[in-house]
Amino acid sequence: MICILGCLDNKEGIEICNEMLEWLEKEHSVFVVHQEPPGKEFEYPAISKVLDCSIQLNEPVLYLHTKGAGNPVPTCYKERMMSPEVNYPKEATPEDCQRIVRMMWKKEFTGDRLKDYLNAVNTNEPTVACPMTGKERLTWQNGWIINPAGAKELSKTFHKDENRYYYECMFQNIPIKIKGLVSEDCNLSDYHHAKLWNLIWTFWNK
């Protein structure tokens, strides 16, 4: 299937892009959307290309980005990704808080598991399928597959935004069904997002 990969063209972004292409290109036709650092448009250019491709080709499209390129070590990693409430691998480093998300994407968006996502969006109803969502309708970490009906619906409100978190929250108030194939119960109200990160770290050994 078609995959649009958003790439921040700094040193980290190029390295992560090459890492992701090694496994993505085995199963997907990948188009990289480059953005010069510091990446002031955030995820807008790549998601815009996702919507155009899905609508014009009438096919579901996978969206991913070079997770970790902008923030190799998340500033909140001690309070969230590696908090005492999270069962993270003891050998993991702060940089692995970003790498583990890419490891999850590799498992979720390839092989037989990819078929589950394609089945989830195989409908005329506007739909997006992602690993984790919750009652606030976020697409946590922002890797997902959208169907053409969903792309048409999102395009009605999609816009550039100075808040980088908009792109993870943009499905909140529009009539698109969100399917979380790992969990649909990862919520902002969870203490330190412990449930979310406990699920993500399970991909360490898979």
KAQUIBEL-V872443 format. One record per backbone hydrogen bond with DSSP energy under -0.5 kcal/mol. CO is the residue of the C=O (numbers start at 1). NH is the residue of the N-H. E is the energy in kcal/mol with one decimal. If there is no record, write none. Layout:
# KAQUIBEL-V872443
<<CO;NH;E> <CO;NH;E>>
This chain:
# KAQUIBEL-V872443
<<1;29;-2.6> <2;62;-2.5> <3;5;-0.6> <3;31;-2.7> <4;6;-0.6> <4;64;-2.2> <5;33;-2.5> <6;66;-2.0> <7;9;-0.6> <7;35;-1.8> <8;10;-1.7> <10;14;-2.4> <11;15;-1.9> <12;16;-2.6> <13;17;-2.7> <14;18;-2.3> <15;19;-2.0> <16;20;-2.6> <17;21;-2.5> <18;22;-1.3> <19;23;-0.6> <20;23;-0.7> <20;24;-2.7> <21;25;-2.1> <23;26;-0.6> <24;27;-1.7> <24;28;-2.2> <28;30;-0.9> <29;3;-2.4> <31;5;-2.3> <31;33;-0.5> <32;34;-0.7> <33;7;-2.8> <35;9;-3.0> <36;39;-1.7> <39;42;-2.0> <41;44;-2.3> <43;47;-2.2> <44;48;-2.5> <45;49;-1.6> <46;50;-2.0> <47;51;-2.3> <48;52;-2.1> <49;53;-2.6> <50;54;-2.7> <51;55;-2.2> <52;56;-2.6> <53;57;-2.6> <54;58;-1.0> <54;59;-1.0> <60;2;-0.5> <61;146;-2.1> <62;4;-2.9> <63;144;-1.6> <64;6;-2.5> <65;67;-2.5> <66;69;-2.3> <72;74;-0.5> <74;77;-1.6> <76;79;-0.7> <76;80;-1.7> <77;82;-3.2> <80;83;-1.3> <83;86;-2.0> <86;88;-1.6> <89;92;-1.9> <93;96;-1.3> <94;97;-1.5> <95;98;-1.4> <95;99;-1.4> <96;100;-2.7> <98;101;-0.6> <98;102;-1.3> <99;103;-2.2> <100;104;-2.1> <101;105;-2.3> <102;106;-2.1> <103;107;-1.7> <104;108;-2.6> <105;109;-2.7> <107;110;-0.6> <110;113;-0.7> <110;114;-1.2> <111;114;-0.5> <111;115;-0.8> <112;116;-0.9> <113;116;-0.6> <113;117;-1.2> <114;118;-2.3> <115;119;-2.4> <116;120;-1.8> <117;121;-1.4> <119;122;-0.8> <121;123;-2.2> <126;177;-3.0> <127;147;-2.0> <128;179;-2.6> <129;145;-2.3> <130;181;-2.3> <131;182;-2.8> <131;183;-2.0> <132;140;-1.2> <133;186;-2.5> <134;137;-2.0> <138;140;-0.9> <139;142;-1.9> <140;143;-0.6> <143;131;-0.6> <144;63;-3.3> <145;129;-2.7> <146;61;-2.0> <147;151;-2.5> <148;152;-2.3> <149;153;-1.9> <150;154;-2.9> <151;155;-2.1> <153;156;-1.1> <154;157;-1.7> <154;158;-2.0> <162;164;-0.8> <163;166;-1.9> <164;167;-0.7> <165;168;-1.1> <165;169;-1.0> <166;169;-0.8> <166;170;-0.9> <168;139;-2.1> <169;172;-2.0> <171;174;-1.1> <174;176;-2.5> <177;128;-2.5> <177;179;-0.5> <178;180;-0.5> <179;130;-2.6> <179;181;-0.7> <183;133;-1.9> <185;187;-0.7> <187;190;-1.4> <190;193;-2.1> <191;194;-1.9> <193;197;-2.2> <194;198;-2.6> <195;199;-1.9> <196;200;-2.2> <197;201;-2.4> <198;202;-0.6> <199;202;-0.8> <200;203;-1.7> <201;204;-1.8> <202;205;-0.6> <203;206;-0.5>>
